């Protein structure tokens, strides 16, 4: 980490006008710091990257606003994250990047779910799913449909959540995506349907996947 810091500082010193590359470097530093648990410092780097991107193209500014929102959400600061994702979503109209638009919608759905507004969360993630279908982002669609299943369950629609998670499982199997996150969501739905044996079987399957055990335990606590 320190070597990366030193290299980034040296690059900034030698090439002070390379704002786009410096911004990318600061963003990567924020990711490193977050992965290592230095969340406040990661946030500070994300703020700096956003400020640097103000003088760049709209794509770069949109990306850094979203990244800053993600850092706030990692800290549990949903009220700070939401307006940033909304700003990024507004910029996506100018940038014309549908993939990023879907990502903004997904992030906003998570914020709304955190705040307890499940109908709005369902609406936004559904919009993200439709965009991913249009552009062929099947991998992203898998995760979004799984999120939709969780929000639907939290909103009290057990039957709807079960139908939705079955769609996510089918799509993930077709694509060869890891199944454990979806299986643990499905197991949670089965538990709430009083189908304990079926839920336990799904958990066992989830444990067979890389990182499945941790995901299963966290989701079923």
C-alpha positions as a Markdown table, in Angstrom:
| # | Residue | x | y | z |
|---|---|---|---|---|
| 1 | Unk | 0.0 | 0.0 | 0.0 |
| 2 | Unk | 2.7 | 2.4 | 0.9 |
| 3 | Unk | 4.6 | 1.7 | -2.3 |
| 4 | Unk | 1.5 | 2.5 | -4.3 |
| 5 | Unk | 1.1 | 5.8 | -2.3 |
| 6 | Unk | 4.7 | 6.7 | -3.1 |
| 7 | Unk | 4.3 | 5.9 | -6.7 |
| 8 | Unk | 1.1 | 7.9 | -7.0 |
| 9 | Unk | 2.7 | 10.8 | -5.3 |
| 10 | Unk | 5.8 | 10.6 | -7.6 |
| 11 | Unk | 3.5 | 10.5 | -10.7 |
| 12 | Unk | 1.6 | 13.6 | -9.5 |
| 13 | Unk | 4.8 | 15.4 | -9.0 |
| 14 | Unk | 6.2 | 14.6 | -12.4 |
| 15 | Unk | 3.0 | 14.9 | -14.4 |
| 16 | Unk | 0.7 | 17.4 | -12.6 |
| 17 | Unk | -1.4 | 18.0 | -15.7 |
| 18 | Unk | -2.3 | 14.4 | -16.2 |
| 19 | Unk | -5.5 | 14.9 | -14.2 |
| 20 | Unk | -7.4 | 11.9 | -15.7 |
| 21 | Unk | -4.6 | 9.5 | -14.8 |
| 22 | Unk | -4.2 | 11.0 | -11.3 |
| 23 | Unk | -7.9 | 10.7 | -10.7 |
| 24 | Unk | -7.8 | 7.0 | -11.7 |
| 25 | Unk | -4.9 | 6.5 | -9.4 |
| 26 | Unk | -6.6 | 8.1 | -6.5 |
| 27 | Unk | -9.8 | 6.1 | -7.1 |
| 28 | Unk | -7.8 | 2.9 | -7.1 |
| 29 | Unk | -6.1 | 4.0 | -3.8 |
| 30 | Unk | -9.6 | 4.4 | -2.4 |
| 31 | Unk | -10.5 | 0.9 | -3.4 |
| 32 | Unk | -7.3 | -0.5 | -1.8 |
| 33 | Unk | -8.0 | 1.4 | 1.4 |
| 34 | Unk | -11.6 | 0.2 | 1.6 |
| 35 | Unk | -10.5 | -3.4 | 1.0 |
| 36 | Unk | -8.1 | -3.1 | 3.8 |
| 37 | Unk | -10.7 | -1.6 | 6.2 |
| 38 | Unk | -9.4 | 2.0 | 6.1 |
| 39 | Unk | -12.9 | 3.3 | 5.4 |
| 40 | Unk | -12.6 | 6.9 | 6.4 |
| 41 | Unk | -9.4 | 7.3 | 4.4 |
| 42 | Unk | -11.0 | 5.6 | 1.5 |
| 43 | Unk | -13.8 | 8.2 | 1.7 |
| 44 | Unk | -11.3 | 11.0 | 1.7 |
| 45 | Unk | -9.7 | 9.7 | -1.5 |
| 46 | Unk | -13.1 | 9.3 | -3.1 |
| 47 | Unk | -13.9 | 12.9 | -2.3 |
| 48 | Unk | -10.6 | 14.0 | -3.8 |
| 49 | Unk | -11.2 | 11.9 | -7.0 |
| 50 | Unk | -14.6 | 13.4 | -7.4 |
| 51 | Unk | -13.2 | 16.9 | -7.1 |
| 52 | Unk | -10.5 | 16.2 | -9.6 |
| 53 | Unk | -13.0 | 14.8 | -12.0 |
| 54 | Unk | -15.0 | 18.1 | -12.0 |
| 55 | Unk | -12.5 | 19.4 | -14.7 |
| 56 | Unk | -12.7 | 16.2 | -16.8 |
| 57 | Unk | -15.3 | 14.8 | -19.2 |
| 58 | Unk | -18.8 | 14.0 | -18.1 |
| 59 | Unk | -18.1 | 10.2 | -18.1 |
| 60 | Unk | -15.3 | 10.6 | -15.6 |
| 61 | Unk | -17.3 | 13.0 | -13.4 |
| 62 | Unk | -20.3 | 10.6 | -13.4 |
| 63 | Unk | -18.1 | 7.7 | -12.5 |
| 64 | Unk | -16.4 | 9.5 | -9.6 |
| 65 | Unk | -19.7 | 10.7 | -8.2 |
| 66 | Unk | -21.0 | 7.2 | -8.2 |
| 67 | Unk | -17.8 | 5.9 | -6.6 |
| 68 | Unk | -18.1 | 8.5 | -3.8 |
| 69 | Unk | -21.7 | 7.4 | -3.2 |
| 70 | Unk | -20.5 | 3.8 | -2.9 |
| 71 | Unk | -17.9 | 4.8 | -0.3 |
| 72 | Unk | -20.5 | 6.6 | 1.7 |
| 73 | Unk | -22.9 | 3.6 | 1.5 |
| 74 | Unk | -20.1 | 1.3 | 2.7 |
| 75 | Unk | -19.9 | 3.5 | 5.8 |
| 76 | Unk | -23.6 | 3.2 | 6.3 |
| 77 | Unk | -24.2 | 6.8 | 5.4 |
| 78 | Unk | -27.2 | 6.3 | 3.1 |
| 79 | Unk | -28.4 | 9.8 | 3.3 |
| 80 | Unk | -25.1 | 11.1 | 2.0 |
| 81 | Unk | -25.0 | 8.4 | -0.7 |
| 82 | Unk | -28.4 | 8.8 | -2.1 |
| 83 | Unk | -28.1 | 12.3 | -3.6 |
| 84 | Unk | -24.8 | 11.3 | -5.1 |
| 85 | Unk | -26.3 | 8.4 | -6.9 |
| 86 | Unk | -29.2 | 10.6 | -8.0 |
| 87 | Unk | -26.7 | 13.1 | -9.4 |
| 88 | Unk | -24.9 | 10.3 | -11.3 |
| 89 | Unk | -28.2 | 9.1 | -12.6 |
| 90 | Unk | -29.0 | 12.5 | -14.0 |
| 91 | Unk | -25.6 | 12.7 | -15.6 |
| 92 | Unk | -26.2 | 9.4 | -17.3 |
| 93 | Unk | -28.7 | 11.1 | -19.6 |
| 94 | Unk | -25.9 | 13.3 | -20.9 |
| 95 | Unk | -23.2 | 10.6 | -21.0 |
| 96 | Unk | -25.6 | 8.1 | -22.7 |
| 97 | Unk | -24.1 | 5.1 | -21.0 |
| 98 | Unk | -26.9 | 2.6 | -20.3 |
| 99 | Unk | -24.7 | 0.2 | -18.2 |
| 100 | Unk | -23.8 | 3.0 | -15.8 |
| 101 | Unk | -27.4 | 4.1 | -15.7 |
| 102 | Unk | -28.4 | 0.6 | -14.6 |
| 103 | Unk | -25.6 | 0.6 | -11.9 |
| 104 | Unk | -26.9 | 3.9 | -10.6 |
| 105 | Unk | -30.5 | 2.6 | -10.4 |
| 106 | Unk | -29.3 | -0.5 | -8.6 |
| 107 | Unk | -27.3 | 1.5 | -6.1 |
| 108 | Unk | -30.3 | 3.8 | -5.5 |
| 109 | Unk | -32.5 | 0.7 | -5.0 |
| 110 | Unk | -30.2 | -0.4 | -2.2 |
| 111 | Unk | -30.3 | 3.0 | -0.6 |
| 112 | Unk | -34.1 | 3.0 | -0.7 |
| 113 | Unk | -34.2 | -0.5 | 0.8 |
| 114 | Unk | -31.8 | 0.6 | 3.6 |
| 115 | Unk | -34.2 | 3.5 | 4.4 |
| 116 | Unk | -37.2 | 1.1 | 4.4 |
| 117 | Unk | -38.8 | 2.3 | 1.2 |
| 118 | Unk | -39.2 | -1.1 | -0.3 |
| 119 | Unk | -41.7 | -0.2 | -3.1 |
| 120 | Unk | -39.3 | 2.4 | -4.4 |
| 121 | Unk | -36.4 | 0.0 | -4.1 |
| 122 | Unk | -38.4 | -2.6 | -6.1 |
| 123 | Unk | -39.2 | 0.0 | -8.8 |
| 124 | Unk | -35.6 | 1.1 | -9.2 |
| 125 | Unk | -34.1 | -2.3 | -9.4 |
| 126 | Unk | -36.8 | -3.4 | -11.8 |
| 127 | Unk | -35.8 | -0.5 | -14.0 |
| 128 | Unk | -32.1 | -1.6 | -13.8 |
| 129 | Unk | -33.1 | -5.1 | -14.8 |
| 130 | Unk | -34.9 | -3.8 | -17.9 |
| 131 | Unk | -31.9 | -1.9 | -19.0 |
| 132 | Unk | -29.6 | -4.9 | -18.5 |
| 133 | Unk | -31.9 | -7.0 | -20.6 |
| 134 | Unk | -31.9 | -4.4 | -23.4 |
| 135 | Unk | -28.1 | -4.2 | -23.5 |
| 136 | Unk | -27.4 | -7.9 | -22.9 |
| 137 | Unk | -25.8 | -7.5 | -19.5 |
| 138 | Unk | -26.8 | -10.9 | -18.3 |
| 139 | Unk | -24.3 | -11.2 | -15.5 |
| 140 | Unk | -25.5 | -7.9 | -14.0 |
| 141 | Unk | -29.1 | -9.0 | -14.5 |
| 142 | Unk | -28.5 | -12.1 | -12.3 |
| 143 | Unk | -27.4 | -9.9 | -9.3 |
| 144 | Unk | -30.2 | -7.4 | -9.9 |
| 145 | Unk | -32.9 | -10.2 | -10.0 |
| 146 | Unk | -31.5 | -11.6 | -6.7 |
| 147 | Unk | -31.7 | -8.1 | -5.2 |
| 148 | Unk | -35.3 | -7.9 | -6.4 |
| 149 | Unk | -36.1 | -11.2 | -4.7 |
| 150 | Unk | -34.7 | -9.9 | -1.4 |
| 151 | Unk | -36.7 | -6.6 | -1.6 |
| 152 | Unk | -39.8 | -8.5 | -2.6 |
| 153 | Unk | -39.5 | -10.8 | 0.4 |
| 154 | Unk | -38.8 | -7.8 | 2.7 |
| 155 | Unk | -42.0 | -6.2 | 1.3 |
| 156 | Unk | -44.0 | -9.2 | 2.4 |
| 157 | Unk | -44.6 | -10.8 | -0.9 |
| 158 | Unk | -43.4 | -14.3 | -0.2 |
| 159 | Unk | -44.8 | -15.9 | -3.4 |
| 160 | Unk | -43.4 | -13.2 | -5.5 |
| 161 | Unk | -40.0 | -13.5 | -3.9 |
| 162 | Unk | -39.9 | -17.2 | -4.5 |
| 163 | Unk | -40.8 | -16.8 | -8.2 |
| 164 | Unk | -38.2 | -14.1 | -8.6 |
| 165 | Unk | -35.4 | -16.0 | -6.9 |
| 166 | Unk | -36.2 | -19.0 | -9.1 |
| 167 | Unk | -35.6 | -16.8 | -12.1 |
| 168 | Unk | -32.3 | -15.7 | -10.7 |
| 169 | Unk | -31.2 | -19.3 | -10.1 |
| 170 | Unk | -32.2 | -20.4 | -13.6 |
| 171 | Unk | -30.3 | -17.5 | -15.2 |
| 172 | Unk | -27.2 | -18.0 | -13.0 |
| 173 | Unk | -27.1 | -21.7 | -13.9 |
| 174 | Unk | -27.4 | -20.9 | -17.7 |
| 175 | Unk | -24.5 | -18.4 | -17.4 |
| 176 | Unk | -22.4 | -20.5 | -15.1 |
| 177 | Unk | -22.4 | -17.8 | -12.4 |
| 178 | Unk | -21.7 | -18.6 | -8.7 |
| 179 | Unk | -24.9 | -19.8 | -7.2 |
| 180 | Unk | -24.2 | -19.4 | -3.5 |
| 181 | Unk | -25.5 | -15.8 | -3.0 |
| 182 | Unk | -28.8 | -16.7 | -4.8 |
| 183 | Unk | -29.1 | -20.0 | -3.0 |
| 184 | Unk | -28.8 | -18.4 | 0.4 |
| 185 | Unk | -31.5 | -15.9 | -0.6 |
| 186 | Unk | -33.6 | -18.8 | -1.8 |
| 187 | Unk | -33.0 | -20.6 | 1.5 |
| 188 | Unk | -34.1 | -17.5 | 3.5 |
| 189 | Unk | -37.3 | -17.5 | 1.4 |
| 190 | Unk | -37.9 | -21.2 | 2.1 |
| 191 | Unk | -37.3 | -20.7 | 5.8 |
| 192 | Unk | -40.0 | -18.1 | 5.9 |
| 193 | Unk | -42.2 | -20.5 | 4.0 |
| 194 | Unk | -41.7 | -23.1 | 6.8 |
| 195 | Unk | -39.8 | -25.4 | 4.4 |
| 196 | Unk | -36.8 | -26.1 | 6.6 |
| 197 | Unk | -35.5 | -29.3 | 4.9 |
| 198 | Unk | -35.5 | -27.6 | 1.5 |
| 199 | Unk | -33.8 | -24.6 | 3.0 |
| 200 | Unk | -31.1 | -26.7 | 4.6 |
| 201 | Unk | -30.4 | -28.5 | 1.3 |
| 202 | Unk | -29.9 | -25.1 | -0.5 |
| 203 | Unk | -27.5 | -24.0 | 2.3 |
| 204 | Unk | -25.5 | -27.2 | 1.8 |
| 205 | Unk | -25.3 | -26.5 | -1.9 |
| 206 | Unk | -24.2 | -22.9 | -1.2 |
| 207 | Unk | -21.4 | -24.2 | 1.0 |
| 208 | Unk | -19.9 | -26.1 | -2.0 |
| 209 | Unk | -19.2 | -22.9 | -3.9 |
| 210 | Unk | -16.0 | -20.7 | -3.3 |
| 211 | Unk | -16.8 | -18.3 | -0.5 |
| 212 | Unk | -20.2 | -19.9 | -0.2 |
| 213 | Unk | -19.9 | -20.8 | 3.5 |
| 214 | Unk | -19.2 | -17.2 | 4.6 |
| 215 | Unk | -22.1 | -15.9 | 2.4 |
| 216 | Unk | -24.5 | -18.6 | 3.6 |
| 217 | Unk | -23.7 | -18.0 | 7.3 |
| 218 | Unk | -24.0 | -14.2 | 7.0 |
| 219 | Unk | -27.3 | -14.3 | 5.1 |
| 220 | Unk | -29.0 | -16.8 | 7.4 |
| 221 | Unk | -28.0 | -15.3 | 10.8 |
